[in-house]
Structure formats: C-alpha cells, structure tokens
Amino acid sequence: MSKESISKIYLILEKIEYIEQIVKNSGSITQALEDSITTRPAILMHLTAIAEQFNKLKKAHDYEGVNLAIVEWIIRNGLPKFKNQCEILIKQ
C-alpha cells in the first residue's frame, strides 16, 4: 500500500476518533445529533471528510436535507467497522 493511501487511512481514523470524542462529550449519539449549532455540524463535516477520502459520495452541503437516522446508524454501526478496517490495513 502506498504512503499516500496510508496517509488517507490515518486521516479517516483521525476523523472517526473526532466523531467518537464528540459523541462521548455529548453523552450519546442522539444528544450529539440534537445539537444543531455545534456537534451535529461537526459530525457531518467529519463524515463528509471521510466520504471525500473514500471518493464514494458526492459533495453534500445541505445539512437540513440530511436524514439524521441514517447519520446515527453510520456513527453507531458503520464507523466502528471502518475504524477496525483502517487499523488492520495500517498494521499490514
């Protein structure tokens, strides 16, 4: 795996850890997503940065059109799996 690819994986891990810290500081995923001024926008920006690194999603700037149930599912179920896979790739 190239240094550039590893660098992107580290960035993804960093963003996942930021989201985890935001959720921890908020007390729960639900509480973090309810804060439309601070934590929800921060989470959405980190998710966007992750998506950009994977080149899988188009640019998303419409926060009000985001389905928060899907965002919650991603944080609860998807990010832990992504984090684990990133850590496995880095160790290889």
C-alpha distances in whole Angstrom, upper triangle without the diagonal:
4,7,8,6,7,10,11,11,13,15,16,16,19,21,21,22,25,26,27,29,30,31,32,35,36,37,36,33,37,38,35,35,39,39,39,39,36,34,34,33,30,28,28,27,24,23,24,21,19,20,19,15,15,17,19,23,25,26,29,32,34,34,38,37,34,35,34,35,31,30,31,30,26,27,28,26,23,22,22,20,17,17,17,14,12,13,12,9,9,11,9
4,5,5,6,9,10,11,12,14,15,17,18,20,21,23,25,26,27,29,31,32,33,35,36,38,36,34,37,39,35,35,39,39,38,38,36,34,33,32,29,28,28,26,23,23,23,20,18,19,18,15,15,17,19,22,24,25,28,31,34,34,37,36,34,35,35,35,32,30,32,31,27,28,30,28,25,23,24,22,19,19,19,16,14,15,15,11,11,13,12
4,5,5,6,9,10,10,12,14,15,16,18,20,21,22,24,26,27,29,30,31,33,35,36,35,33,36,37,34,34,38,37,37,36,34,32,32,30,28,27,27,25,22,23,22,19,18,19,18,14,16,18,20,23,25,25,28,30,33,33,37,36,34,35,34,35,32,30,32,31,27,27,29,28,25,23,23,22,19,18,19,17,14,15,15,12,10,13,13
4,5,5,6,9,10,11,13,14,15,17,19,20,21,23,24,26,27,29,30,32,33,35,34,32,35,35,32,32,36,35,34,34,31,30,30,28,25,25,24,22,20,20,19,16,15,16,14,11,13,14,17,20,21,22,24,26,30,30,34,33,31,32,32,33,30,28,30,29,25,26,28,27,23,21,23,22,18,18,19,17,14,16,17,13,12,15,15
4,5,5,6,9,10,11,12,14,15,17,18,20,21,23,24,26,27,29,30,32,33,32,29,32,34,30,30,34,34,33,33,31,29,28,27,24,23,23,21,18,18,18,15,13,14,13,10,10,12,15,18,20,21,23,26,29,29,32,31,29,30,30,31,27,25,27,26,23,23,25,24,20,18,20,18,15,15,16,13,11,13,13,10,10,13,13
4,5,5,6,9,10,10,12,14,15,16,18,20,21,22,24,26,27,28,30,31,30,28,32,33,29,30,34,33,33,33,30,28,28,27,24,23,23,21,18,18,19,16,14,16,15,11,12,15,17,20,22,23,25,27,30,30,33,32,30,31,30,31,28,26,27,26,23,22,24,23,20,18,18,17,14,13,14,12,9,10,11,8,7,10,10
4,5,5,6,9,10,11,13,14,15,17,19,20,21,23,25,26,27,29,30,29,28,31,31,28,29,32,31,31,31,28,26,26,25,22,21,21,19,16,17,17,14,13,15,14,10,12,15,17,19,21,21,23,25,28,28,31,31,28,30,29,30,27,25,27,26,23,22,24,24,21,18,19,19,15,14,16,14,11,12,14,11,10,13,14
4,5,5,6,9,10,11,12,14,15,17,18,20,21,23,24,26,27,29,27,25,28,29,26,26,29,29,28,28,26,24,23,22,19,18,18,16,14,14,14,10,9,11,10,6,9,11,14,16,18,18,20,22,25,25,28,28,25,26,26,27,24,22,24,23,19,19,22,21,18,15,17,16,13,13,15,13,10,12,14,11,11,14,15
4,5,5,6,9,10,11,12,14,15,16,18,20,21,22,24,26,27,26,23,27,28,25,25,29,28,28,29,26,23,23,22,20,18,18,17,14,14,15,12,9,12,12,8,9,13,14,16,19,19,21,23,26,25,29,28,25,26,25,26,23,21,22,21,18,17,20,18,15,13,14,13,10,9,11,9,6,8,10,8,8,11,12
4,5,5,6,9,10,10,12,14,15,16,18,20,21,22,24,26,25,23,26,27,24,25,28,27,28,28,24,22,23,22,19,18,19,17,13,14,15,12,11,14,14,10,12,15,17,19,21,21,22,24,27,26,29,29,26,27,26,27,24,22,23,22,19,18,20,20,17,14,15,15,12,10,12,11,8,9,12,10,8,12,14
4,5,5,6,9,10,11,13,14,15,17,19,20,21,23,24,24,22,25,25,22,22,26,25,25,24,21,19,20,19,16,15,15,13,10,12,12,9,8,11,11,8,11,14,16,17,19,18,19,21,23,22,26,26,23,25,24,25,22,20,21,21,18,17,19,19,16,13,15,16,12,11,14,13,10,12,15,13,12,15,17
4,5,5,6,9,10,11,12,14,15,17,18,20,21,23,21,19,22,23,20,20,24,23,23,24,21,18,18,17,15,13,14,12,9,9,10,8,5,9,10,7,9,12,13,14,17,17,17,19,22,21,24,24,21,22,21,22,19,16,18,18,14,13,16,16,13,10,12,12,8,8,11,11,8,10,13,12,12,15,17
4,5,5,6,9,10,10,12,14,15,16,18,20,21,20,18,22,22,19,20,24,23,24,24,21,18,19,19,16,14,15,14,11,11,13,11,9,12,13,11,12,16,17,18,20,20,20,22,24,23,26,26,23,23,22,22,20,17,18,18,15,13,15,15,13,9,10,11,8,6,9,10,7,8,11,11,10,13,16
4,5,5,6,9,10,11,12,14,15,16,18,20,19,18,21,22,18,19,23,22,22,22,19,16,17,17,13,12,14,13,9,11,13,10,9,13,14,12,14,17,18,19,21,20,20,21,24,22,25,26,23,24,22,23,21,18,19,19,16,14,17,17,15,12,13,14,12,9,13,13,10,11,15,15,13,16,18
4,5,5,6,9,10,11,12,14,15,17,18,17,15,19,19,15,16,20,19,19,19,16,14,14,13,10,9,11,9,6,8,10,8,7,11,12,11,13,15,16,16,18,17,17,18,20,18,22,22,19,20,18,20,18,15,16,17,13,11,15,15,13,10,12,14,11,10,13,14,12,13,17,16,16,19,21
4,5,5,6,9,10,11,12,14,15,17,15,13,17,17,14,15,19,19,19,20,17,14,14,15,12,9,11,11,7,8,11,10,8,11,13,12,13,16,16,17,19,19,18,19,21,19,22,22,19,19,17,18,16,13,13,14,11,9,11,12,10,7,8,10,8,7,11,12,10,12,15,15,15,18,20
4,5,5,6,9,10,10,12,14,15,15,14,17,17,14,16,20,19,20,20,17,14,15,16,12,11,14,13,10,11,14,13,11,15,17,15,17,20,20,20,23,22,21,22,24,21,24,25,22,22,19,20,19,16,15,16,14,11,13,14,13,9,10,13,11,8,12,14,12,12,16,17,16,18,21
4,5,5,6,9,10,10,12,14,14,13,16,16,12,14,17,16,17,17,13,11,12,13,9,8,11,11,8,10,13,12,11,15,16,15,17,20,20,20,22,20,19,20,21,19,22,23,20,21,18,20,19,15,15,17,14,11,14,16,15,11,12,15,14,12,15,17,15,16,19,20,19,21,24
4,5,5,6,9,10,11,12,11,9,13,13,10,11,14,14,15,15,12,9,10,11,8,6,9,10,7,8,12,11,11,14,16,16,17,19,19,18,20,19,18,18,19,17,19,20,17,17,15,16,15,11,11,13,11,8,11,13,12,9,11,14,13,11,15,17,15,16,20,20,20,22,25
4,6,5,6,9,10,11,10,9,13,13,10,12,16,15,17,18,15,11,13,14,11,9,13,13,11,12,15,15,14,16,19,18,19,22,22,21,24,23,21,22,23,20,22,23,20,19,16,17,16,13,12,13,12,8,10,12,12,9,9,13,13,11,13,16,15,15,19,20,20,21,24
4,5,5,6,8,10,10,10,14,13,10,13,16,15,17,17,13,10,13,14,11,10,14,14,12,14,17,16,16,19,21,20,22,24,24,24,26,24,23,23,24,21,23,25,21,22,18,19,19,16,15,17,15,12,13,16,16,13,13,17,16,14,16,19,18,18,21,22,21,23,26
4,5,5,6,9,9,9,11,10,7,10,12,11,13,13,10,7,9,11,8,8,11,12,11,12,15,15,16,18,20,20,22,24,24,23,24,22,21,20,21,18,20,21,19,19,16,17,17,14,13,16,14,11,13,16,16,13,14,18,17,16,19,21,20,20,24,25,24,26,29
4,5,5,6,5,5,8,8,6,9,11,11,14,15,12,8,10,12,11,9,12,14,12,13,17,17,17,19,21,22,23,25,24,23,25,24,21,22,22,18,20,21,18,18,14,15,16,12,11,13,13,9,10,14,14,12,13,17,17,15,18,21,20,20,24,25,25,26,29
4,5,5,6,8,11,10,9,12,14,14,17,17,14,11,13,16,13,12,16,17,15,16,20,20,19,22,24,24,25,28,27,26,28,27,25,25,25,22,24,25,22,21,18,18,19,16,14,16,16,12,12,16,17,14,14,18,18,16,18,22,21,21,24,26,25,26,29
4,6,8,10,12,10,8,12,13,12,15,15,12,10,13,15,13,12,16,17,16,18,21,21,21,23,25,25,27,29,29,28,29,27,25,25,25,22,23,25,22,22,19,20,21,18,16,19,18,14,15,19,20,17,17,21,21,19,22,25,24,23,27,28,27,29,32
4,6,7,9,6,5,9,10,9,12,13,10,8,10,13,12,12,15,17,16,17,20,21,21,23,25,26,27,29,28,27,28,27,24,23,23,19,21,23,20,20,16,17,19,16,14,17,17,14,14,18,19,17,18,22,22,20,23,26,25,25,28,30,29,31,34
4,7,8,7,7,11,11,12,15,16,14,11,13,17,15,14,17,19,18,19,22,23,23,25,28,28,29,31,30,29,30,29,26,26,26,22,23,25,22,21,17,17,19,16,14,16,17,14,13,17,19,17,17,21,22,20,23,26,25,25,28,30,30,31,34
4,5,5,6,9,10,11,14,16,14,11,12,15,15,13,16,18,17,17,20,22,21,23,26,26,26,28,27,26,28,27,24,24,24,20,21,22,19,18,14,14,16,13,10,13,14,11,10,14,16,15,15,18,20,19,21,24,24,24,27,29,29,30,33
4,6,5,6,9,10,13,15,13,10,10,13,13,10,12,15,14,14,17,19,18,19,22,23,23,25,24,22,24,23,21,21,20,17,18,19,15,14,10,10,12,9,7,9,10,8,8,11,13,12,13,16,17,17,19,22,22,23,25,27,27,29,31
4,5,5,6,9,11,14,14,11,10,14,14,12,14,17,17,16,19,21,20,21,24,26,26,27,25,24,25,24,21,21,20,16,16,17,15,13,9,9,12,10,7,10,12,10,10,14,16,15,17,19,20,20,23,25,25,26,29,30,31,33,35
4,5,5,7,10,12,11,9,9,13,13,12,14,17,17,17,20,22,22,23,26,27,27,29,27,26,27,25,22,22,21,17,17,19,16,15,12,13,15,13,10,14,15,13,13,17,18,18,19,22,22,22,24,27,27,28,30,32,32,34,36
4,6,6,9,10,9,5,6,10,9,8,11,13,13,14,17,18,18,20,22,23,24,26,25,23,24,22,20,19,18,15,16,17,15,14,11,12,14,11,10,13,13,11,12,16,17,15,17,20,20,20,22,25,24,25,28,29,29,31,34
4,5,7,10,9,7,5,8,10,8,9,12,13,13,15,17,18,18,21,23,23,24,23,21,22,20,17,17,15,12,12,14,11,11,7,9,11,8,8,11,12,10,12,15,16,15,17,20,20,20,23,25,25,26,29,30,30,32,35
4,6,9,10,8,7,10,12,11,12,15,16,16,18,21,21,22,24,26,27,28,26,24,24,23,19,18,17,13,12,15,13,12,9,11,14,12,11,14,16,14,15,19,20,19,21,24,24,24,27,29,28,30,33,34,34,36,38
4,6,6,6,6,8,10,10,12,14,15,16,18,20,21,22,24,26,27,28,27,24,25,22,19,18,16,13,13,16,14,15,12,14,16,14,13,17,17,15,17,21,21,20,22,25,25,24,27,29,29,30,33,34,34,36,38
4,6,7,5,7,9,10,11,13,15,15,16,19,20,21,22,25,26,26,25,22,22,20,17,15,13,10,10,13,12,13,11,14,16,13,14,18,18,16,19,22,22,21,23,26,25,25,29,30,29,31,34,34,34,37,39
4,7,7,7,9,11,12,13,15,16,17,19,21,22,23,25,27,27,27,24,24,21,18,15,15,11,12,16,15,17,14,18,19,16,17,21,20,18,21,24,24,22,25,28,27,26,30,31,30,32,35,35,35,37,40
4,6,6,6,9,10,11,13,15,16,17,19,20,21,23,25,26,26,23,23,20,18,16,16,13,14,17,16,17,15,18,19,15,16,20,19,17,19,22,22,20,22,25,24,24,27,29,27,28,32,32,31,34,37
4,6,5,6,9,10,11,12,14,15,17,18,20,21,23,24,24,21,22,20,17,16,16,12,14,17,14,16,13,15,16,13,13,16,15,13,16,19,19,17,19,22,21,20,24,25,24,25,29,29,29,31,34
4,5,5,6,9,10,11,12,14,15,16,18,20,21,22,21,19,19,17,14,13,13,9,11,13,11,12,9,12,13,10,10,14,13,12,14,17,17,16,18,21,20,20,23,25,24,26,29,29,29,32,34
4,5,5,6,9,10,10,12,14,15,16,18,20,20,20,17,17,15,12,10,11,8,10,13,11,13,11,15,15,11,13,16,15,14,17,19,18,17,20,22,21,21,24,25,24,26,29,29,29,32,34
4,5,5,6,9,10,11,12,14,15,17,19,20,20,18,18,16,14,13,14,11,14,16,14,16,13,16,16,12,14,16,15,13,16,19,17,15,18,20,19,18,22,23,21,23,26,26,26,29,31
4,5,5,6,9,10,11,12,14,15,17,18,18,16,17,15,13,13,14,11,14,15,12,13,11,13,13,9,10,13,11,9,12,15,14,12,15,17,15,15,19,20,19,21,24,24,24,27,29
4,5,5,6,9,10,10,12,14,15,16,15,13,14,12,9,9,10,8,11,12,9,11,10,13,11,8,11,13,11,10,14,16,14,13,16,18,16,17,20,21,20,22,25,25,25,28,30
4,5,5,6,9,10,10,12,14,15,15,13,13,11,9,9,11,10,13,14,12,14,14,16,15,12,14,16,14,13,17,18,16,14,18,19,17,17,21,21,19,22,25,24,24,27,29
4,5,5,6,9,10,11,13,14,14,13,14,13,12,12,15,13,16,17,14,16,15,17,15,11,13,15,12,11,15,16,14,11,14,16,13,14,17,18,16,18,21,21,20,23,25
4,5,5,6,9,10,11,12,12,10,12,11,10,12,13,12,15,15,12,13,12,14,12,9,11,12,9,9,13,13,11,9,13,14,12,13,16,16,15,18,20,20,20,23,25
4,5,5,6,9,10,10,10,8,9,8,7,9,11,11,14,14,12,14,14,16,14,11,14,15,12,13,16,17,14,13,16,17,14,16,19,19,17,20,22,21,22,25,26
4,5,5,6,9,10,11,10,11,10,10,12,15,14,18,18,15,18,17,19,17,14,17,17,14,14,18,18,15,13,16,17,14,14,18,17,15,18,20,19,19,23,24
4,5,5,6,9,9,9,12,11,12,14,17,16,19,19,16,17,17,18,15,13,15,15,12,12,15,15,12,10,13,13,10,11,14,14,12,15,17,16,16,20,21
4,5,5,6,6,6,8,9,10,13,15,15,18,17,14,16,16,18,14,13,16,15,12,13,16,16,12,11,15,15,11,13,16,15,14,17,19,18,19,22,23
4,5,5,7,7,8,8,10,13,16,16,20,19,17,19,19,21,18,16,19,19,15,17,20,19,16,15,18,18,14,16,19,17,15,19,21,19,19,23,23
4,5,8,9,11,12,14,16,19,19,23,22,20,21,21,23,19,18,20,20,16,17,20,19,15,14,17,16,12,14,16,15,12,16,17,15,16,19,20
4,5,8,11,12,14,17,20,20,23,22,19,20,21,22,18,17,19,18,15,16,19,18,14,13,16,14,11,13,15,13,12,15,16,14,16,19,19
4,6,8,10,12,16,18,19,22,21,19,20,21,22,19,18,21,20,17,19,21,20,16,16,19,18,14,17,19,17,16,19,20,18,19,23,22
4,7,10,12,15,17,18,21,19,17,18,19,20,16,16,19,18,14,17,20,18,14,15,18,16,14,17,19,16,16,20,20,19,20,24,23
4,7,8,12,13,15,17,15,13,15,17,18,14,14,17,17,14,16,19,18,15,15,19,18,15,18,21,19,18,22,23,22,23,26,27
4,6,10,12,14,16,14,13,16,18,19,16,16,19,19,17,19,22,21,18,19,22,22,19,21,24,22,22,25,27,25,26,30,30
4,7,9,11,14,13,12,15,17,19,17,16,19,20,17,19,22,22,19,19,23,23,20,22,25,24,23,26,28,26,27,30,31
4,6,8,11,9,9,12,14,16,14,13,17,18,16,17,21,21,18,18,22,22,20,22,25,24,23,27,29,27,28,32,32
4,6,9,9,9,13,14,18,16,14,18,20,18,19,22,23,21,21,24,25,23,24,28,27,26,29,31,30,31,34,35
4,6,5,7,11,12,16,15,14,17,19,18,19,22,23,21,21,25,26,24,26,29,29,28,31,33,32,33,36,37
4,5,5,9,10,13,13,11,14,16,16,16,19,21,20,19,23,24,23,24,27,28,27,30,32,31,32,35,37
4,6,8,9,13,13,12,15,17,17,18,21,22,22,22,25,27,25,27,30,30,30,33,35,35,35,38,40
4,6,9,12,12,12,15,16,16,18,20,21,20,21,25,25,24,26,29,29,29,32,34,34,35,38,39
4,6,9,8,8,11,13,12,14,16,18,17,17,21,22,21,23,26,26,26,28,30,30,31,34,36
4,5,5,7,9,10,11,13,15,16,15,17,20,21,20,22,25,25,26,28,30,30,32,34,36
4,5,5,6,8,10,10,12,14,14,15,18,19,19,21,23,24,25,27,29,29,31,33,35
4,5,5,6,9,10,10,12,13,14,17,18,19,20,23,23,24,27,28,29,31,33,34
4,5,5,6,9,10,10,10,12,15,16,16,18,20,21,22,24,26,26,28,30,31
4,5,5,6,9,10,10,10,13,15,14,16,19,20,20,22,24,25,26,28,30
4,5,5,6,8,9,10,12,14,15,16,18,20,20,22,24,25,26,28,30
4,6,5,6,7,9,11,12,13,15,17,18,19,21,22,24,25,27,28
4,6,5,4,6,9,10,10,12,14,15,16,18,20,20,22,24,26
4,6,6,5,8,10,10,11,13,15,15,17,19,20,21,23,25
4,6,7,7,10,11,12,13,15,17,18,20,21,22,24,26
4,6,6,7,9,11,12,13,15,16,17,19,21,22,24
4,6,5,6,9,10,11,12,14,16,17,18,20,22
4,5,5,6,8,10,10,12,14,15,16,18,20
4,5,5,6,9,10,11,12,14,15,17,19
4,5,5,6,9,10,11,12,14,16,17
4,5,5,6,9,10,11,12,14,16
4,5,5,6,9,10,11,12,15
4,5,5,6,9,10,11,13
4,5,5,6,9,10,11
4,5,5,6,9,10
4,5,5,6,9
4,5,5,7
4,5,5
4,5
4
